[in-house]
Amino acid sequence: MSKQIKLPSGNTVKLKDPKDLRVKDRKRVIKTTDSQEGDLSKAMALGEAIIAMLVEEWSFDLIIPSIKIESIEELEMADYDYLIEQTKDAQKALFPSLTESDDNAADPKAITADSKD
């Protein structure tokens, strides 16, 4: 079920339920981030790809990002940051094995922030 959120600017956004995501959505996000160089650029591309995938409609006078991803660049930073925060559940749904859990924290082979090369 979609959820309606209110952004710091007062605008509203209707987000798709992360449970409705499919493999094609994961592939689209991966393709978007693969074209970027550098960790920060990849992280930003990941966030924006997920926002574009989740936004069904919004009250901005801008084309929704699934049609024109550049619309995200016109958002105020507080709205952008809030939307990024709202994508956390979708990130977990898209990449469940990459999220931190008790299982992968206890597994010495699991890649975590504390891993050494």
Beta strands, then each sheet from edge to edge (+ up, - down):
strand 1: 3-6
strand 2: 12-15
strand 3: 55-58
sheet 1: 1+ 2- 3+
end
